Structure formats: C-alpha cells, structure tokens
Amino acid sequence: MKIILSNKCRQHMEAHKNDFVVDWKELIELCEVEGKFNHLHKSFEIIKVEFPFSVGYCNCIETDANDEIVFAKRYGRDTYSRFILNKSSNL
C-alpha cells in the first residue's frame, strides 16, 4: 500500500512542526510499521490515529464570558476561526 499525503497536508504539518515533540514524518512511519493503515481500501480516506504517548502540544485554551473573542478568516482559508485576544496558550 502506498500512502500519499497531499500538499495541503504537508504544508499544514510543516506550519505546526514546532507543536510536535515527535517529528510528524516519524509518526507516519511508525503508523506504517505498526500496520495502522492496513485496513484502508478506498482511494481517499481520513483516519484518526491515537498514540500511547504524547506527540505534541495543544494551544487551545479555556474561555469564559470575560474573554475578548473575535472570528476572522485566516489567510488562504474559506472559513472563520475563533481567536481570543486577551489570553495566550503559554507555549
């Protein structure tokens, strides 16, 4: 089986490479070795893989009614994303 990652996927993963504690390419290789892709049979599939160890950092934060929240379209995106102006993720 040949796993093909789209350019969009690669760009996304590279943009977030500092959020990983394990290189994302190594995680793909680990999944291949462990057979996590063996059940795939369609020409295009989206899957969720869970690891028994931490693979990266989350920059999501809890919000409440006192937070300054705005919605904006990120460059090259068609949908709005939620941004909190008065807090940071402390990464």
PDB file of N, CA, C and O in Angstrom:
ATOM      1  N   MET A   1       0.848  -1.172   0.000  1.00  0.00           N
ATOM      2  CA  MET A   1       0.000   0.000   0.000  1.00  0.00           C
ATOM      3  C   MET A   1       0.892   1.233   0.000  1.00  0.00           C
ATOM      4  O   MET A   1       1.922   1.280   0.672  1.00  0.00           O
ATOM      5  N   LYS A   2       0.471   2.222  -0.767  1.00  0.00           N
ATOM      6  CA  LYS A   2       1.215   3.474  -0.836  1.00  0.00           C
ATOM      7  C   LYS A   2       0.377   4.571  -0.186  1.00  0.00           C
ATOM      8  O   LYS A   2      -0.773   4.787  -0.569  1.00  0.00           O
ATOM      9  N   ILE A   3       0.946   5.252   0.783  1.00  0.00           N
ATOM     10  CA  ILE A   3       0.284   6.354   1.463  1.00  0.00           C
ATOM     11  C   ILE A   3       0.744   7.652   0.794  1.00  0.00           C
ATOM     12  O   ILE A   3       1.941   7.928   0.720  1.00  0.00           O
ATOM     13  N   ILE A   4      -0.205   8.438   0.315  1.00  0.00           N
ATOM     14  CA  ILE A   4       0.106   9.710  -0.321  1.00  0.00           C
ATOM     15  C   ILE A   4      -0.485  10.829   0.531  1.00  0.00           C
ATOM     16  O   ILE A   4      -1.694  10.881   0.756  1.00  0.00           O
ATOM     17  N   LEU A   5       0.370  11.707   0.995  1.00  0.00           N
ATOM     18  CA  LEU A   5      -0.072  12.868   1.764  1.00  0.00           C
ATOM     19  C   LEU A   5      -0.173  14.051   0.813  1.00  0.00           C
ATOM     20  O   LEU A   5       0.762  14.331   0.062  1.00  0.00           O
ATOM     21  N   SER A   6      -1.291  14.737   0.845  1.00  0.00           N
ATOM     22  CA  SER A   6      -1.493  15.873  -0.056  1.00  0.00           C
ATOM     23  C   SER A   6      -0.536  17.007   0.292  1.00  0.00           C
ATOM     24  O   SER A   6       0.003  17.067   1.397  1.00  0.00           O
ATOM     25  N   ASN A   7      -0.336  17.898  -0.664  1.00  0.00           N
ATOM     26  CA  ASN A   7       0.491  19.079  -0.411  1.00  0.00           C
ATOM     27  C   ASN A   7      -0.122  19.920   0.699  1.00  0.00           C
ATOM     28  O   ASN A   7       0.598  20.501   1.511  1.00  0.00           O
ATOM     29  N   LYS A   8      -1.451  19.986   0.738  1.00  0.00           N
ATOM     30  CA  LYS A   8      -2.131  20.745   1.787  1.00  0.00           C
ATOM     31  C   LYS A   8      -1.813  20.149   3.158  1.00  0.00           C
ATOM     32  O   LYS A   8      -1.578  20.885   4.117  1.00  0.00           O
ATOM     33  N   CYS A   9      -1.805  18.832   3.251  1.00  0.00           N
ATOM     34  CA  CYS A   9      -1.460  18.149   4.498  1.00  0.00           C
ATOM     35  C   CYS A   9      -0.022  18.464   4.890  1.00  0.00           C
ATOM     36  O   CYS A   9       0.247  18.820   6.037  1.00  0.00           O
ATOM     37  N   ARG A  10       0.884  18.336   3.958  1.00  0.00           N
ATOM     38  CA  ARG A  10       2.305  18.603   4.245  1.00  0.00           C
ATOM     39  C   ARG A  10       2.522  20.049   4.690  1.00  0.00           C
ATOM     40  O   ARG A  10       3.271  20.306   5.633  1.00  0.00           O
ATOM     41  N   GLN A  11       1.867  20.990   4.011  1.00  0.00           N
ATOM     42  CA  GLN A  11       2.002  22.398   4.384  1.00  0.00           C
ATOM     43  C   GLN A  11       1.468  22.636   5.790  1.00  0.00           C
ATOM     44  O   GLN A  11       2.071  23.367   6.576  1.00  0.00           O
ATOM     45  N   HIS A  12       0.338  22.018   6.102  1.00  0.00           N
ATOM     46  CA  HIS A  12      -0.255  22.172   7.432  1.00  0.00           C
ATOM     47  C   HIS A  12       0.674  21.610   8.508  1.00  0.00           C
ATOM     48  O   HIS A  12       0.901  22.247   9.536  1.00  0.00           O
ATOM     49  N   MET A  13       1.199  20.430   8.266  1.00  0.00           N
ATOM     50  CA  MET A  13       2.080  19.795   9.249  1.00  0.00           C
ATOM     51  C   MET A  13       3.370  20.595   9.424  1.00  0.00           C
ATOM     52  O   MET A  13       3.862  20.727  10.545  1.00  0.00           O
ATOM     53  N   GLU A  14       3.919  21.123   8.350  1.00  0.00           N
ATOM     54  CA  GLU A  14       5.135  21.928   8.448  1.00  0.00           C
ATOM     55  C   GLU A  14       4.869  23.241   9.187  1.00  0.00           C
ATOM     56  O   GLU A  14       5.720  23.716   9.939  1.00  0.00           O
ATOM     57  N   ALA A  15       3.689  23.823   8.971  1.00  0.00           N
ATOM     58  CA  ALA A  15       3.343  25.077   9.659  1.00  0.00           C
ATOM     59  C   ALA A  15       3.248  24.865  11.165  1.00  0.00           C
ATOM     60  O   ALA A  15       3.463  25.796  11.941  1.00  0.00           O
ATOM     61  N   HIS A  16       2.925  23.635  11.580  1.00  0.00           N
ATOM     62  CA  HIS A  16       2.756  23.330  13.006  1.00  0.00           C
ATOM     63  C   HIS A  16       3.878  22.455  13.565  1.00  0.00           C
ATOM     64  O   HIS A  16       3.725  21.860  14.632  1.00  0.00           O
ATOM     65  N   LYS A  17       4.998  22.373  12.857  1.00  0.00           N
ATOM     66  CA  LYS A  17       6.063  21.458  13.281  1.00  0.00           C
ATOM     67  C   LYS A  17       6.601  21.765  14.674  1.00  0.00           C
ATOM     68  O   LYS A  17       7.078  20.860  15.358  1.00  0.00           O
ATOM     69  N   ASN A  18       6.533  23.015  15.105  1.00  0.00           N
ATOM     70  CA  ASN A  18       7.013  23.358  16.451  1.00  0.00           C
ATOM     71  C   ASN A  18       6.053  22.911  17.544  1.00  0.00           C
ATOM     72  O   ASN A  18       6.400  22.943  18.725  1.00  0.00           O
ATOM     73  N   ASP A  19       4.851  22.496  17.164  1.00  0.00           N
ATOM     74  CA  ASP A  19       3.873  21.982  18.132  1.00  0.00           C
ATOM     75  C   ASP A  19       4.097  20.497  18.440  1.00  0.00           C
ATOM     76  O   ASP A  19       3.479  19.957  19.357  1.00  0.00           O
ATOM     77  N   PHE A  20       4.964  19.844  17.691  1.00  0.00           N
ATOM     78  CA  PHE A  20       5.225  18.417  17.869  1.00  0.00           C
ATOM     79  C   PHE A  20       6.442  18.173  18.748  1.00  0.00           C
ATOM     80  O   PHE A  20       7.417  18.921  18.679  1.00  0.00           O
ATOM     81  N   VAL A  21       6.392  17.134  19.572  1.00  0.00           N
ATOM     82  CA  VAL A  21       7.583  16.690  20.304  1.00  0.00           C
ATOM     83  C   VAL A  21       8.238  15.532  19.569  1.00  0.00           C
ATOM     84  O   VAL A  21       9.393  15.196  19.829  1.00  0.00           O
ATOM     85  N   VAL A  22       7.502  14.930  18.659  1.00  0.00           N
ATOM     86  CA  VAL A  22       7.999  13.864  17.780  1.00  0.00           C
ATOM     87  C   VAL A  22       7.756  14.353  16.359  1.00  0.00           C
ATOM     88  O   VAL A  22       6.663  14.828  16.052  1.00  0.00           O
ATOM     89  N   ASP A  23       8.749  14.245  15.491  1.00  0.00           N
ATOM     90  CA  ASP A  23       8.592  14.689  14.112  1.00  0.00           C
ATOM     91  C   ASP A  23       7.410  13.976  13.460  1.00  0.00           C
ATOM     92  O   ASP A  23       7.292  12.755  13.554  1.00  0.00           O
ATOM     93  N   TRP A  24       6.533  14.736  12.798  1.00  0.00           N
ATOM     94  CA  TRP A  24       5.314  14.158  12.230  1.00  0.00           C
ATOM     95  C   TRP A  24       5.623  13.094  11.177  1.00  0.00           C
ATOM     96  O   TRP A  24       4.847  12.153  11.010  1.00  0.00           O
ATOM     97  N   LYS A  25       6.736  13.229  10.472  1.00  0.00           N
ATOM     98  CA  LYS A  25       7.111  12.222   9.466  1.00  0.00           C
ATOM     99  C   LYS A  25       7.441  10.889  10.145  1.00  0.00           C
ATOM    100  O   LYS A  25       7.128   9.821   9.618  1.00  0.00           O
ATOM    101  N   GLU A  26       8.070  10.963  11.308  1.00  0.00           N
ATOM    102  CA  GLU A  26       8.373   9.748  12.072  1.00  0.00           C
ATOM    103  C   GLU A  26       7.085   9.085  12.556  1.00  0.00           C
ATOM    104  O   GLU A  26       7.007   7.858  12.627  1.00  0.00           O
ATOM    105  N   LEU A  27       6.077   9.891  12.888  1.00  0.00           N
ATOM    106  CA  LEU A  27       4.789   9.333  13.324  1.00  0.00           C
ATOM    107  C   LEU A  27       4.113   8.582  12.181  1.00  0.00           C
ATOM    108  O   LEU A  27       3.517   7.527  12.395  1.00  0.00           O
ATOM    109  N   ILE A  28       4.205   9.128  10.965  1.00  0.00           N
ATOM    110  CA  ILE A  28       3.649   8.438   9.788  1.00  0.00           C
ATOM    111  C   ILE A  28       4.365   7.107   9.583  1.00  0.00           C
ATOM    112  O   ILE A  28       3.721   6.088   9.334  1.00  0.00           O
ATOM    113  N   GLU A  29       5.689   7.108   9.685  1.00  0.00           N
ATOM    114  CA  GLU A  29       6.474   5.881   9.524  1.00  0.00           C
ATOM    115  C   GLU A  29       6.100   4.855  10.593  1.00  0.00           C
ATOM    116  O   GLU A  29       5.976   3.667  10.295  1.00  0.00           O
ATOM    117  N   LEU A  30       5.922   5.304  11.830  1.00  0.00           N
ATOM    118  CA  LEU A  30       5.533   4.411  12.920  1.00  0.00           C
ATOM    119  C   LEU A  30       4.174   3.769  12.621  1.00  0.00           C
ATOM    120  O   LEU A  30       3.983   2.574  12.843  1.00  0.00           O
ATOM    121  N   CYS A  31       3.255   4.555  12.126  1.00  0.00           N
ATOM    122  CA  CYS A  31       1.928   4.025  11.780  1.00  0.00           C
ATOM    123  C   CYS A  31       2.022   2.972  10.684  1.00  0.00           C
ATOM    124  O   CYS A  31       1.325   1.958  10.729  1.00  0.00           O
ATOM    125  N   GLU A  32       2.880   3.211   9.706  1.00  0.00           N
ATOM    126  CA  GLU A  32       3.074   2.236   8.631  1.00  0.00           C
ATOM    127  C   GLU A  32       3.635   0.925   9.186  1.00  0.00           C
ATOM    128  O   GLU A  32       3.152  -0.157   8.854  1.00  0.00           O
ATOM    129  N   VAL A  33       4.660   1.034  10.035  1.00  0.00           N
ATOM    130  CA  VAL A  33       5.299  -0.151  10.620  1.00  0.00           C
ATOM    131  C   VAL A  33       4.312  -0.940  11.472  1.00  0.00           C
ATOM    132  O   VAL A  33       4.300  -2.171  11.443  1.00  0.00           O
ATOM    133  N   GLU A  34       3.478  -0.220  12.236  1.00  0.00           N
ATOM    134  CA  GLU A  34       2.508  -0.880  13.123  1.00  0.00           C
ATOM    135  C   GLU A  34       1.251  -1.343  12.390  1.00  0.00           C
ATOM    136  O   GLU A  34       0.365  -1.930  13.012  1.00  0.00           O
ATOM    137  N   GLY A  35       1.153  -1.093  11.084  1.00  0.00           N
ATOM    138  CA  GLY A  35       0.018  -1.571  10.299  1.00  0.00           C
ATOM    139  C   GLY A  35      -1.267  -0.778  10.486  1.00  0.00           C
ATOM    140  O   GLY A  35      -2.352  -1.281  10.191  1.00  0.00           O
ATOM    141  N   LYS A  36      -1.161   0.441  10.967  1.00  0.00           N
ATOM    142  CA  LYS A  36      -2.366   1.250  11.213  1.00  0.00           C
ATOM    143  C   LYS A  36      -3.074   1.650   9.923  1.00  0.00           C
ATOM    144  O   LYS A  36      -4.224   2.088   9.964  1.00  0.00           O
ATOM    145  N   PHE A  37      -2.409   1.506   8.786  1.00  0.00           N
ATOM    146  CA  PHE A  37      -3.016   1.850   7.502  1.00  0.00           C
ATOM    147  C   PHE A  37      -3.476   0.615   6.728  1.00  0.00           C
ATOM    148  O   PHE A  37      -4.021   0.748   5.632  1.00  0.00           O
ATOM    149  N   ASN A  38      -3.268  -0.571   7.272  1.00  0.00           N
ATOM    150  CA  ASN A  38      -3.571  -1.804   6.549  1.00  0.00           C
ATOM    151  C   ASN A  38      -5.045  -1.988   6.226  1.00  0.00           C
ATOM    152  O   ASN A  38      -5.376  -2.700   5.278  1.00  0.00           O
ATOM    153  N   HIS A  39      -5.932  -1.370   6.984  1.00  0.00           N
ATOM    154  CA  HIS A  39      -7.370  -1.541   6.771  1.00  0.00           C
ATOM    155  C   HIS A  39      -7.944  -0.551   5.761  1.00  0.00           C
ATOM    156  O   HIS A  39      -9.146  -0.567   5.496  1.00  0.00           O
ATOM    157  N   LEU A  40      -7.099   0.309   5.196  1.00  0.00           N
ATOM    158  CA  LEU A  40      -7.572   1.307   4.240  1.00  0.00           C
ATOM    159  C   LEU A  40      -7.681   0.692   2.851  1.00  0.00           C
ATOM    160  O   LEU A  40      -6.763   0.011   2.394  1.00  0.00           O
ATOM    161  N   HIS A  41      -8.817   0.935   2.173  1.00  0.00           N
ATOM    162  CA  HIS A  41      -9.010   0.332   0.853  1.00  0.00           C
ATOM    163  C   HIS A  41      -9.546   1.314  -0.182  1.00  0.00           C
ATOM    164  O   HIS A  41      -9.549   1.007  -1.374  1.00  0.00           O
ATOM    165  N   LYS A  42      -9.997   2.484   0.248  1.00  0.00           N
ATOM    166  CA  LYS A  42     -10.519   3.474  -0.687  1.00  0.00           C
ATOM    167  C   LYS A  42      -9.373   4.315  -1.240  1.00  0.00           C
ATOM    168  O   LYS A  42      -8.272   4.308  -0.689  1.00  0.00           O
ATOM    169  N   SER A  43      -9.630   5.040  -2.329  1.00  0.00           N
ATOM    170  CA  SER A  43      -8.578   5.876  -2.912  1.00  0.00           C
ATOM    171  C   SER A  43      -8.297   7.114  -2.060  1.00  0.00           C
ATOM    172  O   SER A  43      -7.231   7.718  -2.175  1.00  0.00           O
ATOM    173  N   PHE A  44      -9.265   7.497  -1.193  1.00  0.00           N
ATOM    174  CA  PHE A  44      -9.068   8.633  -0.298  1.00  0.00           C
ATOM    175  C   PHE A  44      -9.781   8.336   1.010  1.00  0.00           C
ATOM    176  O   PHE A  44     -10.974   8.033   1.015  1.00  0.00           O
ATOM    177  N   GLU A  45      -9.055   8.421   2.125  1.00  0.00           N
ATOM    178  CA  GLU A  45      -9.652   8.198   3.435  1.00  0.00           C
ATOM    179  C   GLU A  45      -9.032   9.144   4.452  1.00  0.00           C
ATOM    180  O   GLU A  45      -7.846   9.466   4.386  1.00  0.00           O
ATOM    181  N   ILE A  46      -9.853   9.577   5.383  1.00  0.00           N
ATOM    182  CA  ILE A  46      -9.386  10.368   6.518  1.00  0.00           C
ATOM    183  C   ILE A  46      -9.504   9.469   7.741  1.00  0.00           C
ATOM    184  O   ILE A  46     -10.563   8.897   7.999  1.00  0.00           O
ATOM    185  N   ILE A  47      -8.414   9.348   8.492  1.00  0.00           N
ATOM    186  CA  ILE A  47      -8.439   8.485   9.671  1.00  0.00           C
ATOM    187  C   ILE A  47      -7.936   9.256  10.887  1.00  0.00           C
ATOM    188  O   ILE A  47      -7.250  10.271  10.767  1.00  0.00           O
ATOM    189  N   LYS A  48      -8.295   8.750  12.041  1.00  0.00           N
ATOM    190  CA  LYS A  48      -7.814   9.279  13.310  1.00  0.00           C
ATOM    191  C   LYS A  48      -6.926   8.207  13.938  1.00  0.00           C
ATOM    192  O   LYS A  48      -7.332   7.051  14.056  1.00  0.00           O
ATOM    193  N   VAL A  49      -5.729   8.589  14.334  1.00  0.00           N
ATOM    194  CA  VAL A  49      -4.786   7.663  14.951  1.00  0.00           C
ATOM    195  C   VAL A  49      -4.463   8.179  16.345  1.00  0.00           C
ATOM    196  O   VAL A  49      -4.087   9.340  16.506  1.00  0.00           O
ATOM    197  N   GLU A  50      -4.607   7.330  17.347  1.00  0.00           N
ATOM    198  CA  GLU A  50      -4.242   7.699  18.708  1.00  0.00           C
ATOM    199  C   GLU A  50      -2.950   6.984  19.081  1.00  0.00           C
ATOM    200  O   GLU A  50      -2.759   5.810  18.766  1.00  0.00           O
ATOM    201  N   PHE A  51      -2.072   7.711  19.753  1.00  0.00           N
ATOM    202  CA  PHE A  51      -0.787   7.167  20.166  1.00  0.00           C
ATOM    203  C   PHE A  51      -0.777   6.980  21.682  1.00  0.00           C
ATOM    204  O   PHE A  51      -1.456   7.717  22.396  1.00  0.00           O
ATOM    205  N   PRO A  52      -0.018   6.005  22.181  1.00  0.00           N
ATOM    206  CA  PRO A  52       0.048   5.778  23.628  1.00  0.00           C
ATOM    207  C   PRO A  52       1.011   6.740  24.332  1.00  0.00           C
ATOM    208  O   PRO A  52       1.335   6.554  25.505  1.00  0.00           O
ATOM    209  N   PHE A  53       1.462   7.762  23.613  1.00  0.00           N
ATOM    210  CA  PHE A  53       2.388   8.741  24.178  1.00  0.00           C
ATOM    211  C   PHE A  53       2.050  10.107  23.594  1.00  0.00           C
ATOM    212  O   PHE A  53       1.362  10.207  22.578  1.00  0.00           O
ATOM    213  N   SER A  54       2.532  11.140  24.237  1.00  0.00           N
ATOM    214  CA  SER A  54       2.280  12.499  23.781  1.00  0.00           C
ATOM    215  C   SER A  54       3.085  12.778  22.513  1.00  0.00           C
ATOM    216  O   SER A  54       4.281  12.491  22.456  1.00  0.00           O
ATOM    217  N   VAL A  55       2.431  13.335  21.502  1.00  0.00           N
ATOM    218  CA  VAL A  55       3.118  13.641  20.248  1.00  0.00           C
ATOM    219  C   VAL A  55       3.313  15.139  20.040  1.00  0.00           C
ATOM    220  O   VAL A  55       4.040  15.551  19.136  1.00  0.00           O
ATOM    221  N   GLY A  56       2.662  15.964  20.879  1.00  0.00           N
ATOM    222  CA  GLY A  56       2.813  17.393  20.690  1.00  0.00           C
ATOM    223  C   GLY A  56       2.089  18.201  21.742  1.00  0.00           C
ATOM    224  O   GLY A  56       1.604  17.674  22.743  1.00  0.00           O
ATOM    225  N   TYR A  57       2.030  19.490  21.489  1.00  0.00           N
ATOM    226  CA  TYR A  57       1.429  20.435  22.417  1.00  0.00           C
ATOM    227  C   TYR A  57       0.099  20.941  21.875  1.00  0.00           C
ATOM    228  O   TYR A  57      -0.088  21.039  20.662  1.00  0.00           O
ATOM    229  N   CYS A  58      -0.806  21.256  22.761  1.00  0.00           N
ATOM    230  CA  CYS A  58      -2.102  21.825  22.392  1.00  0.00           C
ATOM    231  C   CYS A  58      -2.078  23.309  22.734  1.00  0.00           C
ATOM    232  O   CYS A  58      -1.713  23.685  23.848  1.00  0.00           O
ATOM    233  N   ASN A  59      -2.464  24.147  21.788  1.00  0.00           N
ATOM    234  CA  ASN A  59      -2.506  25.570  22.089  1.00  0.00           C
ATOM    235  C   ASN A  59      -3.937  26.062  22.277  1.00  0.00           C
ATOM    236  O   ASN A  59      -4.207  27.258  22.164  1.00  0.00           O
ATOM    237  N   CYS A  60      -4.852  25.136  22.566  1.00  0.00           N
ATOM    238  CA  CYS A  60      -6.228  25.505  22.881  1.00  0.00           C
ATOM    239  C   CYS A  60      -6.300  25.959  24.341  1.00  0.00           C
ATOM    240  O   CYS A  60      -5.607  25.425  25.206  1.00  0.00           O
ATOM    241  N   ILE A  61      -7.140  26.941  24.592  1.00  0.00           N
ATOM    242  CA  ILE A  61      -7.285  27.452  25.951  1.00  0.00           C
ATOM    243  C   ILE A  61      -8.754  27.581  26.306  1.00  0.00           C
ATOM    244  O   ILE A  61      -9.604  27.762  25.434  1.00  0.00           O
ATOM    245  N   GLU A  62      -9.043  27.485  27.592  1.00  0.00           N
ATOM    246  CA  GLU A  62     -10.417  27.675  28.062  1.00  0.00           C
ATOM    247  C   GLU A  62     -10.777  29.148  27.996  1.00  0.00           C
ATOM    248  O   GLU A  62      -9.937  30.018  28.225  1.00  0.00           O
ATOM    249  N   THR A  63     -12.022  29.413  27.684  1.00  0.00           N
ATOM    250  CA  THR A  63     -12.501  30.796  27.638  1.00  0.00           C
ATOM    251  C   THR A  63     -13.737  30.941  28.513  1.00  0.00           C
ATOM    252  O   THR A  63     -14.395  29.961  28.860  1.00  0.00           O
ATOM    253  N   ASP A  64     -14.036  32.190  28.860  1.00  0.00           N
ATOM    254  CA  ASP A  64     -15.255  32.475  29.621  1.00  0.00           C
ATOM    255  C   ASP A  64     -15.868  33.772  29.099  1.00  0.00           C
ATOM    256  O   ASP A  64     -15.367  34.354  28.137  1.00  0.00           O
ATOM    257  N   ALA A  65     -16.932  34.214  29.720  1.00  0.00           N
ATOM    258  CA  ALA A  65     -17.676  35.382  29.256  1.00  0.00           C
ATOM    259  C   ALA A  65     -16.853  36.668  29.299  1.00  0.00           C
ATOM    260  O   ALA A  65     -17.217  37.641  28.640  1.00  0.00           O
ATOM    261  N   ASN A  66     -15.766  36.701  30.048  1.00  0.00           N
ATOM    262  CA  ASN A  66     -14.934  37.908  30.156  1.00  0.00           C
ATOM    263  C   ASN A  66     -13.874  38.021  29.063  1.00  0.00           C
ATOM    264  O   ASN A  66     -13.186  39.037  28.968  1.00  0.00           O
ATOM    265  N   ASP A  67     -13.741  36.987  28.245  1.00  0.00           N
ATOM    266  CA  ASP A  67     -12.698  36.989  27.221  1.00  0.00           C
ATOM    267  C   ASP A  67     -13.101  37.782  25.984  1.00  0.00           C
ATOM    268  O   ASP A  67     -14.275  37.866  25.624  1.00  0.00           O
ATOM    269  N   GLU A  68     -12.080  38.364  25.343  1.00  0.00           N
ATOM    270  CA  GLU A  68     -12.279  39.085  24.089  1.00  0.00           C
ATOM    271  C   GLU A  68     -12.124  38.097  22.940  1.00  0.00           C
ATOM    272  O   GLU A  68     -11.011  37.691  22.604  1.00  0.00           O
ATOM    273  N   ILE A  69     -13.247  37.716  22.345  1.00  0.00           N
ATOM    274  CA  ILE A  69     -13.243  36.706  21.293  1.00  0.00           C
ATOM    275  C   ILE A  69     -13.654  37.351  19.978  1.00  0.00           C
ATOM    276  O   ILE A  69     -14.647  38.074  19.907  1.00  0.00           O
ATOM    277  N   VAL A  70     -12.863  37.075  18.929  1.00  0.00           N
ATOM    278  CA  VAL A  70     -13.197  37.550  17.590  1.00  0.00           C
ATOM    279  C   VAL A  70     -13.132  36.364  16.633  1.00  0.00           C
ATOM    280  O   VAL A  70     -12.477  35.361  16.913  1.00  0.00           O
ATOM    281  N   PHE A  71     -13.805  36.490  15.528  1.00  0.00           N
ATOM    282  CA  PHE A  71     -13.752  35.493  14.473  1.00  0.00           C
ATOM    283  C   PHE A  71     -13.157  36.146  13.238  1.00  0.00           C
ATOM    284  O   PHE A  71     -13.563  37.241  12.851  1.00  0.00           O
ATOM    285  N   ALA A  72     -12.203  35.480  12.625  1.00  0.00           N
ATOM    286  CA  ALA A  72     -11.534  36.033  11.449  1.00  0.00           C
ATOM    287  C   ALA A  72     -11.168  34.909  10.499  1.00  0.00           C
ATOM    288  O   ALA A  72     -10.991  33.764  10.915  1.00  0.00           O
ATOM    289  N   LYS A  73     -11.055  35.240   9.224  1.00  0.00           N
ATOM    290  CA  LYS A  73     -10.604  34.268   8.229  1.00  0.00           C
ATOM    291  C   LYS A  73      -9.087  34.337   8.153  1.00  0.00           C
ATOM    292  O   LYS A  73      -8.506  35.405   7.958  1.00  0.00           O
ATOM    293  N   ARG A  74      -8.464  33.192   8.309  1.00  0.00           N
ATOM    294  CA  ARG A  74      -7.019  33.133   8.164  1.00  0.00           C
ATOM    295  C   ARG A  74      -6.663  33.160   6.679  1.00  0.00           C
ATOM    296  O   ARG A  74      -7.469  32.783   5.828  1.00  0.00           O
ATOM    297  N   TYR A  75      -5.479  33.600   6.391  1.00  0.00           N
ATOM    298  CA  TYR A  75      -5.014  33.698   5.013  1.00  0.00           C
ATOM    299  C   TYR A  75      -5.160  32.348   4.303  1.00  0.00           C
ATOM    300  O   TYR A  75      -4.704  31.322   4.807  1.00  0.00           O
ATOM    301  N   GLY A  76      -5.788  32.360   3.146  1.00  0.00           N
ATOM    302  CA  GLY A  76      -5.941  31.149   2.349  1.00  0.00           C
ATOM    303  C   GLY A  76      -7.055  30.223   2.813  1.00  0.00           C
ATOM    304  O   GLY A  76      -7.175  29.106   2.311  1.00  0.00           O
ATOM    305  N   ARG A  77      -7.868  30.665   3.758  1.00  0.00           N
ATOM    306  CA  ARG A  77      -8.952  29.836   4.296  1.00  0.00           C
ATOM    307  C   ARG A  77     -10.302  30.390   3.871  1.00  0.00           C
ATOM    308  O   ARG A  77     -10.432  31.583   3.596  1.00  0.00           O
ATOM    309  N   ASP A  78     -11.307  29.520   3.818  1.00  0.00           N
ATOM    310  CA  ASP A  78     -12.662  29.933   3.467  1.00  0.00           C
ATOM    311  C   ASP A  78     -13.569  30.072   4.679  1.00  0.00           C
ATOM    312  O   ASP A  78     -14.646  30.662   4.588  1.00  0.00           O
ATOM    313  N   THR A  79     -13.143  29.535   5.803  1.00  0.00           N
ATOM    314  CA  THR A  79     -13.990  29.565   6.993  1.00  0.00           C
ATOM    315  C   THR A  79     -13.369  30.449   8.081  1.00  0.00           C
ATOM    316  O   THR A  79     -12.172  30.739   8.068  1.00  0.00           O
ATOM    317  N   TYR A  80     -14.204  30.856   8.998  1.00  0.00           N
ATOM    318  CA  TYR A  80     -13.747  31.702  10.103  1.00  0.00           C
ATOM    319  C   TYR A  80     -13.168  30.850  11.232  1.00  0.00           C
ATOM    320  O   TYR A  80     -13.635  29.742  11.496  1.00  0.00           O
ATOM    321  N   SER A  81     -12.153  31.382  11.884  1.00  0.00           N
ATOM    322  CA  SER A  81     -11.544  30.754  13.061  1.00  0.00           C
ATOM    323  C   SER A  81     -11.772  31.653  14.263  1.00  0.00           C
ATOM    324  O   SER A  81     -11.912  32.869  14.134  1.00  0.00           O
ATOM    325  N   ARG A  82     -11.807  31.034  15.431  1.00  0.00           N
ATOM    326  CA  ARG A  82     -12.042  31.750  16.682  1.00  0.00           C
ATOM    327  C   ARG A  82     -10.707  32.140  17.301  1.00  0.00           C
ATOM    328  O   ARG A  82      -9.819  31.301  17.455  1.00  0.00           O
ATOM    329  N   PHE A  83     -10.566  33.421  17.657  1.00  0.00           N
ATOM    330  CA  PHE A  83      -9.346  33.926  18.271  1.00  0.00           C
ATOM    331  C   PHE A  83      -9.690  34.612  19.587  1.00  0.00           C
ATOM    332  O   PHE A  83     -10.701  35.307  19.684  1.00  0.00           O
ATOM    333  N   ILE A  84      -8.850  34.417  20.599  1.00  0.00           N
ATOM    334  CA  ILE A  84      -9.029  35.048  21.899  1.00  0.00           C
ATOM    335  C   ILE A  84      -7.937  36.110  22.024  1.00  0.00           C
ATOM    336  O   ILE A  84      -6.750  35.798  21.930  1.00  0.00           O
ATOM    337  N   LEU A  85      -8.336  37.351  22.234  1.00  0.00           N
ATOM    338  CA  LEU A  85      -7.389  38.461  22.214  1.00  0.00           C
ATOM    339  C   LEU A  85      -6.703  38.706  23.552  1.00  0.00           C
ATOM    340  O   LEU A  85      -5.592  39.236  23.568  1.00  0.00           O
ATOM    341  N   ASN A  86      -7.315  38.344  24.669  1.00  0.00           N
ATOM    342  CA  ASN A  86      -6.741  38.718  25.966  1.00  0.00           C
ATOM    343  C   ASN A  86      -6.050  37.567  26.707  1.00  0.00           C
ATOM    344  O   ASN A  86      -5.784  37.677  27.904  1.00  0.00           O
ATOM    345  N   LYS A  87      -5.761  36.473  26.012  1.00  0.00           N
ATOM    346  CA  LYS A  87      -5.056  35.336  26.628  1.00  0.00           C
ATOM    347  C   LYS A  87      -4.077  34.743  25.622  1.00  0.00           C
ATOM    348  O   LYS A  87      -4.186  34.971  24.417  1.00  0.00           O
ATOM    349  N   SER A  88      -3.124  33.980  26.138  1.00  0.00           N
ATOM    350  CA  SER A  88      -2.247  33.223  25.255  1.00  0.00           C
ATOM    351  C   SER A  88      -2.195  31.783  25.743  1.00  0.00           C
ATOM    352  O   SER A  88      -2.594  31.479  26.867  1.00  0.00           O
ATOM    353  N   SER A  89      -1.701  30.911  24.888  1.00  0.00           N
ATOM    354  CA  SER A  89      -1.655  29.483  25.245  1.00  0.00           C
ATOM    355  C   SER A  89      -0.428  29.141  26.089  1.00  0.00           C
ATOM    356  O   SER A  89      -0.279  28.003  26.533  1.00  0.00           O
ATOM    357  N   ASN A  90       0.433  30.101  26.307  1.00  0.00           N
ATOM    358  CA  ASN A  90       1.654  29.909  27.119  1.00  0.00           C
ATOM    359  C   ASN A  90       2.609  28.888  26.542  1.00  0.00           C
ATOM    360  O   ASN A  90       3.341  28.239  27.289  1.00  0.00           O
ATOM    361  N   LEU A  91       2.619  28.731  25.222  1.00  0.00           N
ATOM    362  CA  LEU A  91       3.573  27.822  24.602  1.00  0.00           C
ATOM    363  C   LEU A  91       4.888  28.508  24.364  1.00  0.00           C
ATOM    364  O   LEU A  91       5.820  27.893  23.845  1.00  0.00           O
TER     365      LEU A  91
END
